[in-house]
Amino acid sequence: MCGEQLARAGHKVAIFDEHLAWEKPCGGGLTHKAIQCFPFLLENSYPKKLVHSVDLISSEEHSRHGSTCPIPIVIYSRTVLNGMLLDRAREAGCNVQRSHIMSVDTAATKPRYCVEGEWHEADFLVLAAGARNQLLPRRAPCSATSWK
């Protein structure tokens, strides 16, 4: 979504993802807050499940059955959700590549990244590598100046 918004604002954007759209066990459940912020997540032709009521059961076995959701919970396959977001990024003008970023260097004036054995320089670098990110040290500073 970040790449899509940057491309729509006129920036040249490259997205590198070694898997592109893939299935993940955590699924693609979206809360009502996500739907309110990004209505396209509900209003589209991609396959999804809409949950309008839920059964709630506490650890003490108290329950409430059939609680109605005023705004549905939307559940996608992660393959479908990731694919939809990448399609939107492409349509906005992003260059989407199935590649893996091997290394990142933020010590210079402009950030650099290594992909397919070649170093590239960028004006900005947005890294969304997940919890098991190996590209930055665990205690890397999280300041705007370090990611110019």
C-alpha positions as CSV (number, residue, x, y, z in Angstrom):
1,M,0.0,0.0,0.0
2,C,2.9,2.3,0.7
3,G,4.3,1.8,-2.8
4,E,1.0,2.3,-4.4
5,Q,0.5,5.6,-2.6
6,L,4.0,6.8,-3.4
7,A,3.5,5.9,-7.1
8,R,0.2,7.7,-7.3
9,A,1.9,10.8,-5.8
10,G,4.3,10.7,-8.8
11,H,7.3,8.9,-7.3
12,K,9.3,6.1,-9.1
13,V,8.7,3.0,-7.0
14,A,10.3,-0.5,-7.1
15,I,8.8,-3.2,-5.0
16,F,11.0,-6.3,-4.4
17,D,9.3,-9.4,-3.0
18,E,10.8,-12.8,-3.3
19,H,7.4,-14.6,-2.9
20,L,4.9,-12.1,-4.4
21,A,1.5,-13.4,-3.4
22,W,1.7,-16.5,-1.2
23,E,-0.4,-18.3,1.4
24,K,0.4,-17.7,5.1
25,P,-1.1,-19.4,8.1
26,C,-2.0,-16.1,9.7
27,G,-4.6,-15.5,7.1
28,G,-6.0,-12.3,5.7
29,G,-8.6,-11.2,8.3
30,L,-9.3,-7.5,8.2
31,T,-10.9,-5.5,11.0
32,H,-13.6,-2.9,10.6
33,K,-11.0,-0.2,11.2
34,A,-9.0,-1.4,8.2
35,I,-12.2,-1.4,6.1
36,Q,-13.2,2.1,7.2
37,C,-9.7,3.4,6.3
38,F,-9.5,1.6,3.0
39,P,-13.0,0.8,1.6
40,F,-11.5,-0.9,-1.5
41,L,-10.6,-3.8,0.8
42,L,-14.4,-4.5,1.0
43,E,-15.6,-3.1,-2.3
44,N,-13.9,-5.2,-4.9
45,S,-14.5,-8.4,-7.0
46,Y,-11.7,-10.4,-5.3
47,P,-13.0,-13.6,-3.5
48,K,-13.4,-13.1,0.2
49,K,-15.6,-14.2,3.2
50,L,-17.8,-11.6,5.0
51,V,-18.4,-12.4,8.7
52,H,-21.6,-10.7,10.0
53,S,-21.9,-12.4,13.3
54,V,-19.6,-14.2,15.7
55,D,-19.8,-16.5,18.7
56,L,-17.7,-15.3,21.6
57,I,-16.4,-17.8,24.2
58,S,-14.2,-16.7,27.2
59,S,-11.6,-18.8,28.9
60,E,-14.1,-19.3,31.8
61,E,-16.5,-20.7,29.2
62,H,-18.9,-17.8,29.3
63,S,-20.3,-17.3,25.9
64,R,-22.4,-14.9,23.7
65,H,-23.7,-16.5,20.6
66,G,-24.6,-14.7,17.4
67,S,-23.2,-11.2,18.2
68,T,-23.9,-9.1,15.2
69,C,-21.0,-7.1,13.6
70,P,-22.3,-3.7,12.3
71,I,-19.4,-3.7,9.8
72,P,-18.4,-7.1,8.5
73,I,-15.1,-8.7,9.3
74,V,-13.5,-9.4,5.9
75,I,-11.4,-12.6,5.5
76,Y,-9.2,-13.2,2.5
77,S,-6.8,-15.9,1.5
78,R,-3.4,-14.3,2.0
79,T,-2.6,-15.2,-1.6
80,V,-5.6,-13.2,-2.8
81,L,-5.0,-10.3,-0.4
82,N,-1.3,-10.0,-1.3
83,G,-2.2,-10.4,-5.0
84,M,-4.8,-7.6,-4.8
85,L,-2.3,-5.2,-3.1
86,L,0.4,-6.0,-5.7
87,D,-2.1,-5.5,-8.6
88,R,-3.0,-2.1,-7.2
89,A,0.7,-1.2,-6.9
90,R,1.3,-2.2,-10.5
91,E,-1.7,-0.3,-11.7
92,A,-0.4,2.8,-9.9
93,G,2.9,2.5,-11.7
94,C,5.1,0.5,-9.3
95,N,7.7,-1.8,-10.8
96,V,7.0,-5.1,-9.0
97,Q,9.9,-7.6,-9.1
98,R,10.1,-11.1,-7.7
99,S,13.5,-10.6,-6.1
100,H,15.1,-10.7,-2.6
101,I,16.9,-7.7,-1.1
102,M,20.2,-9.2,0.2
103,S,21.6,-6.2,2.0
104,V,20.9,-2.6,2.9
105,D,23.4,0.2,3.6
106,T,22.1,3.5,5.2
107,A,25.5,4.9,6.2
108,A,25.9,7.0,3.0
109,T,24.0,10.2,2.1
110,K,21.4,8.1,0.2
111,P,20.3,4.6,1.2
112,R,21.5,1.7,-0.9
113,Y,20.2,-1.8,-1.3
114,C,21.6,-4.9,-2.9
115,V,19.4,-7.1,-5.1
116,E,20.5,-9.9,-7.5
117,G,24.2,-9.1,-6.5
118,E,24.0,-5.5,-7.6
119,W,24.0,-2.3,-5.5
120,H,21.4,0.4,-6.2
121,E,20.9,3.8,-4.7
122,A,17.5,5.3,-3.8
123,D,16.2,8.7,-2.6
124,F,14.1,6.8,-0.1
125,L,14.0,3.2,1.1
126,V,10.9,1.6,2.8
127,L,11.7,-1.7,4.3
128,A,8.8,-4.0,5.2
129,A,10.7,-7.2,5.9
130,G,8.7,-8.6,8.8
131,A,9.6,-9.8,12.3
132,R,12.4,-12.0,11.1
133,N,14.2,-9.2,9.2
134,Q,17.9,-10.0,8.8
135,L,18.7,-6.8,7.0
136,L,19.2,-4.5,9.9
137,P,20.7,-5.1,13.4
138,R,18.1,-5.7,16.0
139,R,19.1,-2.5,17.9
140,A,19.2,-0.3,14.9
141,P,18.1,3.3,15.6
142,C,14.6,4.1,14.4
143,S,15.1,7.7,13.5
144,A,14.1,9.6,10.4
145,T,17.7,10.7,9.8
146,S,19.0,7.1,9.6
147,W,16.5,6.4,6.7
148,K,16.7,9.6,4.9
